[in-house]
């Protein structure tokens, strides 16, 4: 994927109004707590105050950030009928929000500010604002992405339960809920996690093939609940119908799948799920 293609991809995390409210609320609360607890850039010394007066002054920065996000994400988007972003649009929008915050913080902190001094201080204000807003903004989007991913996985599970859907064909959605490929359930042997990806091992012809999917094992576990797939390790999930035997060692446990040479480890956490299988020799 080239950079131009990436910029034109849809940015869907802030499509829904409720998700924008999550962003506004989290950034406001985080800003108030963070600035009062950690007082970055010695901001508590920028004015001669203390106690409750200082708390209210510092909290004002978080409140201003929240108001600007409310104006940007709720008011402006409604007035201009902007329902969806692309990555390029979102980057520009975020840059505009940060610039507005930087300017608002300058007015808020300085009682008397000439035009020349204002323009001169904008770069410093941006330097102070960027790390302060980037942390809660990123955490908010991360939280929203988890909500979106879970909702889409639930939709796929609901779809699987409807009449007319072939339950033997498994859809594999990525972390955003977009189905990337489908495999017959009796052809899937096991899944293995690798960083931010899941490797799906399945039978293709007479050979074991693999397909890379950007997702997490937790998402796969949720998606396949109720199906004959079990998590056996932090990094592995197996098709119970493919188990040939379980080796119950003294210190560890492993699973042998039919037609697969590799032994799949079973951690202590998931070991009780595999007790019903009796040890057999190869």
N, C-alpha and C positions, 0 to 999 in steps of 0.2 A: 504494500500500500504506500503510494507516494504521498508527500506532504500536502499537495493540492487536494488529493482525494480525501485525506483526513480532515482538512478544513471544511469540506463540503458535506461531511457526514452529519446526520441529525444528532443534536444534543438533547436528550429526552428527559433528563433528571428533573428539570424545572418546568415541565409541561403542565403539570397539575397545580392548581392554586394551593391545595393543602401542603404540597411539598415546598412551595415558596414560603408559606407560613412557618414551616419547620426551620427553613434557612434563616428567616428573620428573627424568630424567637431564640434559636440557638446562638446566633452571632451576638445578639443583644445581651443575653444572660452571660455568655462566655466573656464578652468584652468587659462587662461590669465587674465580674469576679476576678478575671485575669489582671486587669489594670490596678485594682485595689490590693491584690495579694502580692503581685510581683513588681509593681510600679516600674515598668520598663523605662529605660533612658532617663532614670531619676526624675520622672514626670511629677513626682510629689514635691519637688523643689522648684518647680516652675512658677509657683505662686506662694506668697506668704500666708499660708493657712494651715490648719491642722484639725484633727478630730473629725467631727461630723461634717464640717464645712469642706474639708479636704475630700472626704468620702463622696459627698455630693458632686464636687467639681470633677473628680476622676470618673465617677459613674456617668457623668454627662457625656463623656467620649463614647461609651458603649451605647447610650441612649440615642445619640446623634447617628451612630452607625446603623442602628436599628431603624430609625426614621428614614434614612436615605434608602435603605434596602426596601422598606415599605413603599416609599415613593417610586422607586425604580421597578420593583417586581410586581406590585399590585396596581398602583395608580397609572403609571406610564404605559405598562403593557396592556392595561385595559383600554386606555384612551387610544392607543395606537393599534389596538387589536393584534398584538404580537403574541400568538399562542405557542409558537414553536421556535426553537433556536437551531442553528447549525453550529458546529464547533467554532467556526470563524466568528459568527454573530455573538456567541457566548463570550469569547475572549475579548471582543470589543466592548461588550456590555459590562463585563467585570472591570475592565480598565476604566470605563466611564464612572462606574460606582466608586472605585477606589480614588479617582481624581476628585470627585465630588466630596468624598469624605475628607480628603486631604485639605481641600479648600475650606470646608466647614469647620474642621478642627483649628485651622489658622484663625478664622473669625472668632471662634469660641474662646480660644486661649488668649488672644491679643485684643486688648480693649481699644488701643489706638494703633492703626496700621495703615500706612500710606500705600498707594498703588505700587510704587517702586519696591518698597519693602515686601509687600505681599507677593509680587512676582518673583522676587529674589528668594523668598522663603519657601516657595512651593516645592522645589526639589527636595529640600530637607524634610518637609512635611510628608511627601510621598515616601521617602525613605523610612520614616517612622511608622507610617500607616500600613505599608505593604505587609510586613511580617505580622503586625497585629491583627489584620483582617484575613490574611491568607490561611492562618491556622484554623480558626473557627469555620471559615467558608469551606475549606477542604474537608474538615470533619463532618460538616453538615451534608455535603454531597456524598461522602462515603456512607453515611447513615441512610440517606435517601436511596442510594443505589442498592443497599441491602433490602430495603422495603420493596423497591420496584422488582428486584430479582425474585424475592419470595412470592410476590403477587403473581408474577408471570409463571412461576413454577406451579403454583396452586391452580392457575388457569389450565395449564397443561394436564395436571392430574384430573381436573374436572372433565376436560375433554376426553381423557382416556376412559372415563366412566360412562360416557354417553353411548347409546346404542349406535351401531354402525361403525364404530371405531375398532380397528383390528388390534386387540391387546397383545398379539405376538410381535408386533413391530414397535420397537422402542425409539422414541424421539430423544435426541441428545441436544438440549439447549445450552447455549453459552451463558456466561454470567449475567447477560442482559436479557435472557429469556428467549433469544432468537435460536430456533432449531437449526443446527448446522448439518446434521446427518441423522439417519435412522438405520437401525440394525435389528434383524430378527432376534427376539429375546433368547431363543435357544442357541444362537450363535455367539452370544456375548459370554466370555469366560471370566474375565476379571478387569478391574479398574485400578489404576495406580496414579497417585498424585505426584506432580513434579512442579514445585514452585507454585505458580498461579495457573497451572494447567492440570488437566486430568487426561491420562492416556487410557484409551479404551481398547482392550485386547479382544478380538473377535475372530471367528472362523471365516476365512475367505477361500473358497475352494477346499483344498485339503491342507492349507497352511494357516497358521495363526498370524493375523495381521493386526496392525494397531493404527489408531486414529487419535490425533491430538485435539483437545478441546479446551478452550479457555474457560475454566470454571473451577469450582472447589469440590472436594469430596463431601463436604457438608451439604452442598446443593444436590449432589447426586443421591445422597442418603435420603434427603427429603423427597426427591422426585420418585424414587423407587421404593418408598415405604409401601408395604403390602404386597410387594413382588418378591420372588425368591432370590433376592440379593441381600447379602449381609456384609456389614463392615467388620473386618477381622483385625484391622490394624489402623494406626493413624494414617497410613499411606495406601491402604489396600481395601478393596471391596470385592467379594467373590460371588459368583453364581452358585448357589447351593446345589443346584441340579447337576453341576459339573464336578462335584467333589468325589474323588475316588477314595481317599481316606484322610484322616487327621492323625498326625503323629504327635502323641502326647508325651513329650519329653519331660525330664525332671526339671530343667531350668527354662525350657521354652516349648512352644507348640508351633506346628506348621501344617499347612494344608496342601495336599497333592490334588491337582485338578486333572481330570481325564484328558490325556493327549498333550499335557503341558509339562515340560521337564522341570521348570523352575518351581521350587517349593515356596509357597506364599506364607509369610510369617503371620502368626496370630499373637497379639499382645495380651497381657494379663487382663486388661480392661474388657476385652471382647471374648476371652476364652470361654466363659460360661455358655455362650451361644453355640459352641462347637463340641460341648461335652457329649451330646447324644451320639456322635460319630465314634465308633470303636476303632482302636488302632489295628491296622493290618500291615503285613509285610509287603514290600514291593514285589 
